[in-house]
Amino acid sequence: MTSNEELLQNYCSILFTYKTIGISNLHLYYFRETEIKSLKQLVNAEFAVLQTCNRVEIYLYSDTNTINEINKIIQYLNNVHNEPIGNQARVLCGKDSIKHLFLVASGADSLSIGEYEILSQIRSTIDMFKKLGFSGKYLQILFERAIKIGRKVREETSISKGKIGIYSLAIDEAKKRFNDFRDRKIVIVGAGEMGQKIANMLYNEDVKNVTIMNRTVEKAKQLALKFGYNYEKLDLDKLGNFDIAFISIYHENLRLENKWNTLIVDITVPPLFTGNNVITLEELERISKLNFKTREEELTKINKLVEDAINELIYDYKKEIYSEFMSKIMNRVESIRENEILKAYKELEKLGINNQQVKEILDLMTRSIIKKSFQPLFDNVRSLIFNEKDAINYINFLIDIFKDGNIPSFETKKIKENQISKGSSS
């Protein structure tokens, strides 16, 4: 492990994905809002939970002991589920964790290879956890870089060409079954996010005869009126009246048989329908894997772009450390400067000098002295952080200094020995 890679060891992730536990089991791992809030009380780290139909992934950053925080979360999951569910987690740290997120953002790890939706999901995740106060600047750096590499991969490779999104695949598979797809009678069951996306895509396909069904009929009405579709209250017994049904509703582990001639495209997790003439997410996953074989040649390009992005993240991370160092030391220096100027003002007043111009000169002079005195220090610190192979030692040293304002003796000794070693070898 290089020194730069060691810098990234404060980042870790706990992963449950369609690849490791299966798409039909993934719903068992979703975090409720109350459970996320419980994690905040438990974990001494920045964290964010990325939850999609493909994955449940917890990303953490801690400058103390990230592995310890990982163990806390896994134990919490075991307790909540009353079984060792944490044993099924894939845990990654450092570069591996970051590379995984970057591949996810690139669409290379999605059930539907190259899909765009993951970028908005990553954005909404970090925005939400930042708003809640659960994530901080270091996860923000990571997620921002992930979004950038996701966009860059789509610009510079062919991974997102053709039918790639789950919803696109779902509609494409339905079209294969009916030559006169646009003239068929179609129902969308569910007016939530997935239902809205299906409705929008059918509208773009110029499909006219569409009905929106929903438990709350008012929500079905709002979506239907947007596209000029029909709407009615949810009634699954009416599915037989349609040629094609797209199912996207939450349910409590119900399993229903398709007893009609209707083609059912079930994109819920877990699937609501079984039987003949049913297309589920697992079937769409199989189709997506076949499509991915035509894009495998893009993986070499993607991996190169991801490696470059990891190096850019290291630069971002170092820049944040440097900025934090400068901010803390200058805040302390500025506080001292202001106190000393106040003392000087009082002494001048005792001598009968109460001239605003003199005060302004004092202020400008002390600022100039500080800037000229500290600039060489800052230049040297920047050089050490950005250019030295063992930058992590200096970064840890600076972090420790400004935790409590004291220089830890063991770190001082370590750096002194390092400098002596360098001097003797030159």
N, C-alpha and C positions, 0 to 999 in steps of 0.2 A: 504494500500500500504506500503510495507516494504521500508526501507531506500535504499536498493540496487535497488529495482524497481524504486524508485524515481530518481535514477541516470540516468535512461534510458529515462526520459521524454523529453529529448532534441531531441529524434528521433520521427518522425511522417511520415505518408504516406497518400497519396490520391489515392484511388483505383477505377478503372473502370474495371470490369472483365466480363467474359462470364456468370458468375453466377448472377451478379447484373443487367446487361443491355442486356444480350443476345449476342450470337456470331455474329448474323447477323447485329447488330448495332455497334459493337465494332470499326469498321473502322472509324466511325464518330468522334472518340475520339483520334485518332492517332495524335501525335505532328509532325508537319513539322520542318525541321531544323531551319527555320527562327523563329518559335515560341519558340523553345528551347533557342535560342540565346536571344530572348526577355525576357524570364524568368530570364536569368542571370542578365540583367539590372534591373529587378524588385525585385528579391529576395535577401535578405541579409542572405544567408544560403548556406551550402553545399547541393547540390541536384543531383539526377540522375533519369532518366526516363527509366523504364523497359518496353519495348514494344514488345509483341509477338502476335501470333494469338489468344491467350487466354486472354490477359490482357494489360492494360495501367496503370502503377503504378508509382507514383512520390514519391521518398523517400527523406526526408530532415533531416538535422541536424543543429541546431542552439543553441548556448550557451546563447542566449538572450531571444527570445520569438518565439518559433517555431509555436505556434498557430497563431500568427500575420502573419507569412509568409504563412501559409496555407490559411488564409483568402485572402491574396493578390493573390495567385494563382487561387483560386476559382473565385474571381472577374474578373481576367484576362480571364479565360475560358468563363465566362458569356459574357464578352465584345466581345471576338473573335467570338463566335458562335451566338451572338445576341439573346441569350435565356439563361434561368437559368440552363445551363447544369451542373454547379457545384453542384446543388442540388441533382443530381443523384450519386454524389461521396460518397464512403464510406471512412470516415476519421478515422484513427487509430493513437494512440500515445503511446509512452513508450513501455512497455512489449508487448502489443497487436500488435503493428506495427512490432516489431521484430519477434514475434512468427509467424505472417502471412508470412513474408519473408522466414523464416526458413522452414515453411510447403510448400511454393512454391518451394524452392530449393530441398526439399525432394521428390517432385513429388506428394505429397498428395493433392495438391490444383489444379493440372493440369486437363485440359479437358480430356487428356489421362493419367490416373493415373499411376504414376511411371516412366513416360518418362524421358529420359536422357538429351534431348536437352536443357532443361531449365538451366542446369548448365553452358553450354557454352554461353547461352544468358545472364546469370547473369555476367559471367566473361567479356564478350565483352562490356556489359553496363558500368560496373565500370571502365574498362580500357579506354573506349571512353570518359567518363565524367571526368576522371582524366586528360586525355590528353588535353581536352578542358579547364581545369582549373575550372570546375564547381563543382567537388567533392573534398573533402580533406581527411585528415587522419582518421576522425571519421566515415565517410561513408565507407572508405576503410576497416576499422576494421570490420564493420557490414557485408559488402559483402563477405569479406574473410571468416568470420565465417560461413556465410550462405552456401558458397561453400563446406566448410569442413563438415558441418552437412549433406548436400545433399549427399555427397559421403559416409559418415558413415551410413546413413539410408539405402542406397542401399546395403552396405556390410553386415549389421546386420539384415535386414528384407527381406521379400519376395516381397516387393511392386513392384519391377521391373522385376519380373519373368513373362514369357509368352509374348504375344503380347500386347505391351503397348503404343508405339509411334503412333502418328496420321498417319504417313506414313505407319507404319506396319499395322495398322488397315485398312487403305485405301486399301492396296494390299491384305490383308487377306479377306476383303469383296468381292473384285473382284474375288479372287480365289474360293470363295464359289459359285459364279454364273457359273463358268466354270470348269468342271473336267479336261479339257485339257488346263489349263491356260497357260502353257509354250509355247504352239503351237499357241496361239491366236495372232492376229494382233493388236498391241497396239500403241497408240500415246500419247506422253507427250506434252501438250501445255504449253510452258513456259520453258525457260532455266535458270531461276534464281535459287535462293537457294533451293526452294521447288522442282523445276523440277530436279535439280541435285541430290537431296536426293532420289527421286522416281527412277531416272535412275540407281543410284547405287544399290538400293535395288532390282530392276528388274534384273540387271546384276547378283547379288548374288543369285537370284532365278533361274538363268540359262535360262532366257527368251531371245530369239534371235531376234524375228521380232518386233523391236521397232523403231519408227520414232520420232524424236524431231522436233517440230514446234516452231518457235519463230518469233517475229516481225523483229528482226535483224538476218538475216540468218547466218551471220558469227558466232554469239554466239551459234546458234543451231548446226552449223558444229563443233565447238570446243568441245561441250559436246558430240555430237554423235561419233566423232572420238575416244574419250576417251574410249568408250565401244564397238566400232565396230557397232554402230547403223546407221540408215538412218537419213537424215535431210532434211527439206524444210522450205520455208517461211510460216509464219502463214496464214492459210486459213481455217476458221471455217466451210465453206461449205463442206470441204473434210472429216469431222469427220465421216460421214456415211460410209466411206471406211474402217473403223476400227471396231474391235469388242469391244475394251475398250479404253476410252480416260480419261487420268488424266489431269485435268485442274488446272493450277497454274499461272495465269497471272493477272496483275493489270488491272482494268477497271473502268470507270467512271459510276458506277451504272447502267450498262446495264443488261437487263434480256432477255434471249433467251430461246426458247422452244426446248426441245430435240425432233426433228422431225424424228430421225433415230431409228434403232434398237440397236444402239451402247450403251453400258453401260457407262455412264458418271460419273466419280468420281470427284466431284468438291470441291477442298479444298481451294478455294479462299474466301476472306471475303470482301464484301458480295458475296454470290454465283452468278455465271454468268448464270447458267442453272436452269430451272425448268422443271417439267413434269415427265412423267413416266421414269423409268430406270435411275434415277439420284440419286446418293448418295452425300449428302452434309456434311459439318462439323457438322451441327446439328444432323444428323443421326449418325455420328461417335461419337458424344458426348453421345447420348443415349446408344450406344453400350458400350462405355467406362464406363458409370455409372453401367451398368449391370456387367461388368467385375470387377468393384470396390467392388461389394458386396462380391465377393470371397476373397477380400483382407482386409475386414473391421477389421478382427482380428489383422491385423498388426498396426492399428491405435494406440492402447494402447502403443505398443513398440515405435512407432514414436513419440508420445507425450512425452514419458519419455526421449527419446534422445534429443528432442527439448528443453525440460526444462533444461536438463544438458547443452546444448549448450548456452542457455540464461545466465546461471551462468558463463560459460566460457567467454562469451562476457563481462559480468560485470567485470571479472578479467582483460580482455584485456583493457577495458576502464579505469579502475583504474591504470593499469600499464602505459598507455599512459599519464594520468594526472601526475603521479609521475615522469615519464621521462621528461615531459614538465617542471615541477617545478624544477627538478634538473638542466636541461639544462639552464633555464633562470637565476637561481640564480648563477650557476657556471660561466656562461658567464659574468655576472656582476662582480663577484668576480675576475675572471681572468683579466678582463679589469683593475680593480683597482690594482691588483698585478703587472701587466706589467707596468703601469704608475709609481708605487712606485719603482720598480726595476730600471727603467730608471733614476729616481731622485737619487737613491742610487749610480748608476754608475757615474753620473755626480759629485756627492760629492766625491766619491773615486778618480776620475780623478783630482779633485782640490788638493787632498792630494798626488798626484803623483802616485797613484795606478792604473795601467791600465793592470792588469793581467787577462787573459782570464780564468784561473783556478778559481780565486776569483769570477768572474762573474758566472761561472757554479755552484760554491758552493752556492752562493746567490740564484740562480734560483732553485736549488734542495731543499734548506732549506725552501724557501717560499712555494713551492709546498707541502712539507711535513707538514708544519704548517697548511696550509689550509685544507689538507686532514684530519689531526687528529682533527682539530677544528670542521669541518663540518660533519664528519661521524656520531657522535651521533645525530645531528639534522636530518640528512637524515634517520637514522634508526627509529627515533621517528615519523617522517612524514610518513614513509612507514607503520609503525605499525598502525598509526591513520587511514590512507587511506584504508588499507586492512583488518584491524581487528575490528575497531570500528563500532558499529551498526549505529551511526549517521555520518558515513563517509562523507555523502553528504555535511554536514555543513563545514567540514574541506576542502573538495574539492572546494566548492564555495568560501570559504575564501581565499584559495591559488590562485584561478583563479583571484579573485578581486585584490589581492595584486599585481600580476604581469601584470595586464593590464596597470597600470600607475606607478607602483613602490611604491604606497602608501597603507597603511593599512586602509581600511574603518572603521571608528569609530564604526558604528553600528554592523559590523561583529565582531570586537574586543570585544565589550561588550557582544554580544551573546555567543561567545565561552568562555569568562571569566565566565559568569553566569553559563554556562553549566559545566565548570570545578569545580566551587564552589559547584554546586548542587551535583556533583559526590562525592566531598570531604566530604560533610556533610552527605551523605547517606552511606558512607563506615565506 
